[in-house]
Amino acid sequence: MNLVVDIGNNYFKLGIFENSNLIYTFSDKNSEINNEIEIVLTKYKNVSYAIISNVSSLSVFEVFKKFEIKVLKLDSTLVLPFILNYKTPETLGKDRLALAAAASTLYPHSNKLIIDVGTCITIDFVDYDNNFFGGSISPGLEMRYKSLNNYTANLPLLKIGDDYNFPGDSTNSSIHAGVIGGVCNEIMGFITKIDSKHDNIEVILTGGNAKFLSKRLKITIFANQNFILEGLNCILNLNK
């Protein structure tokens, strides 16, 4: 059995895999991660390997010392199911590696655009031959709302709205139009750009705000919530 752990900026998610079958998942605030890892490993005694993807400042390796498990830290030096064509692989986000691995494994014979809409919005391109070319990083929805409030004297801090219209007929509706409409136009612009250069693009949408944005974007694949865990398990199996 494998344990895979994805630690984000504020929340973590973990999964137990038996071969390629996901048999258990759990998600919570990062403050609960050590306790949950100990609970899971006590329950699933057949776990012999683990992989950690960590974009936070947390350290979780101490908890594994109680168990006889080989633990891998995800980085670009591991064997990956794609070829890295990235000038600074050592700076490449762990989440981007895991998502590219999931896309390369689940959609091997296609051009793939992976869009992750979380704290940040990352868009990465992996071609038909599983060459990873990188992509873009920009602020996520909540970061954009907070920035408008933090860097101005009079604009209010709004929560993600259900709808937006352009042109906005009030300050609040104009903010929603700028944030939500701006994100949608940004994403669709990158899709159009890749689509003009490559045929048969599989566009994969994932991340915390994927469900919200999927209603507003013409995306061919709305990835399940465990997409990044699938990628981590694939990488772990390749590196056993």
N, C-alpha and C positions, 0 to 999 in steps of 0.2 A: 504493500500500500504506500501511497505517496501523500504527503501533506504539502499543500501549496498555500502561500500566504502573500497577499497583496496589501501593502501598507500605503495608504494615500496620505494626503496632508492632514486630514482630520479623522478619517475612518479607515478601518481595515476590513478585509474580507478574506476568509480562508476556506479551503475545501479539502476533502479527503477523496482521493481517487483510488479505485481498484482497477488497475490497468488503465483503460481510457474511460471508465465509467465513474462519473461523479456521484458519490453516494451520500455526501454530507456537505452542507455549506453553513456558514455563520458570518454575520457582519455586525460590527458595533463601533463605538468610539475607540480611538487609539489607546485611551487610558485603560481599556479592559483587555488589551491583547495578550499580555503575559498570562493572565489568569485563564483566558479561554484556550490558549495553546496547551497549557498544563492539563486542563479538563479534557480536551480532545485527545491528547496523546495518552492519557490514562485510560480513556475509554477504548480507543482504537490501538490496541497493543501491537498489531501487525505492521504498523507504519515503520518503515526502515529508512526512508529518504524524505527530505524536505527541501523546498526551495523558497527563498525569501526575495520578494521584490519590494524595495523600500525607498520611497521618495521623501520620507520624513526624517526628522533628526532622532527618532527613537532607536534604541538598541534592544534587540529581542533575543540575542544569541545566548544570553546567560540561562534562560529558562530551559534550553535544550540540553544543558549539561546533566540534567537529571535522567536523561533518556539515551539509550544507545541508538542514535540516529545520525546518519550522515546528512549534514546541512550544507546546501549550496547557496551562495549569495549571487543573485542575478546580476550579471554585467555583460559587456560586449565581448569578453574573452571566452565565454562558454561556446560550445557547439550550438549553432542555431539552425533552424530549418529554412533559412534564407541567407543570401549573400549581402553583406553590408557594403554599400557604396556610399559611405558617409565620411566626410573628411575628419571629423572629430568623434570617433566612436566612443571614446572614454567619457564624453559629455552627454551621450544619448540617454534620455530618460528611460528608466527601467520599465515604466508602464508602456512606453512606445515599443520597446523590444518585445514585451509579452503580447501586446495586441498584434504586432506584425507576425509573431510566431503563430498565433491563433488563426489569423487570416491565411497565412501561407499553408497551414496544415489543412484547414477546412475548405479552402478554395484554391487548390494547388495549380490548376491550369486556367488561370484567368489573370487579367490585370486588376489590381485591387487598390481602392482608395479607402483608407481606414480613418474615420472621423470619430474622435473621442471628445465628447462635450461634458467636461467636468469643471473643476476649479479653473483650469486652462482649457483651451480648445486646441487640440493637436490634430493635424491632418497629414497623413503619410501615404506615400505611394510605393507599392510593391508590384513589380511587373509580372508578366506571364511566366518568366523563368525564375521567379522568386528573388529578384534583385531588389534590395531595399534602397531607395534613393533619398529618403527623408521627406520633408514637407514644410509645414508651418506650425508656429506656436503663437497663440494670441490669448488675450484675457477671456475668461468665461463670462457667463451672464451675470452672476452675482458680483464678480470683480468689476464689471463695467458699471453696474448700478452704484456700487460703493465708491468707485473712482469719481463719478459725477458729483456725488455728495461731498466727498473728502476734499476735492480740489476746486470747489466753487463755494461762494458765500451763501447762495440763495437756493440752489437746487436741492430738492428733498431726496431722502433715501427711500427708494421704492422697492417693493418685492416684485419678483417675476410675475408679470401680468398674464392673464388668460388670453387676452387678445390685444392686437395693436392695429392701428390704422394709420396710413400715411395719406395726406398730411395730418399730423396730430393737431387737434383743435384746442388743446390746453397744454400747460407745461408738463403735467403728468403724462398725458397721452403722447406728447412729443418725445419724452424720455423713453417711453415704451417703444415707440416707433424707431428711435435711434438705436436702442440696445437690441431688441428682438429682431427688428427689421435689418439692422446692420449685421447681426450675426448670420441671419438667413442669407442675405445677399453675399456676404463674405464666403460662406460655405458653397453656395450655388456658383459663385464666380470661380472658385477653385475646381469644382466638378466640371464646369464648362471648359476650363483651360486644359485639364487632363483629357477630357473627352474629345477635344479637338486634335489631340496628338496620338491617342491610342484607341483601339477598338475594344469592344466587349468589356467595359469597365464594371466591376462589381463594387458598388458603393456601400460600405458597411458603417452603420451608425451605432455608437455605443456610448456609455458614460452616464453619469447621474442625471443629466438633462436631456437624454436621448428621447425618452418618451414624450416629453413636452415639445421638443423641436420636430419630432417625426411627423406631427400633424401639419407642420408648415413647410416641410421639405419633401421633395420627390426623391426619396432614398429607396434603393432596390432591396437592401437588406437591413432590417432592424435587429441587431445582434441581441442574443439573450443576455441576461444580467451576469452570467457566469463566463462570458466570452474571454475575459482576461485570465480567468483561472484555467481555462482550457489551454491557453497559450503557455502558461507557466508549467502545466503538467507535461506538455509536449517537450519543452526545453529540458525539464528534469529527466524525462525518459531518455533523451538523447545524450545526457551527460552522466548517466549512472556508470 
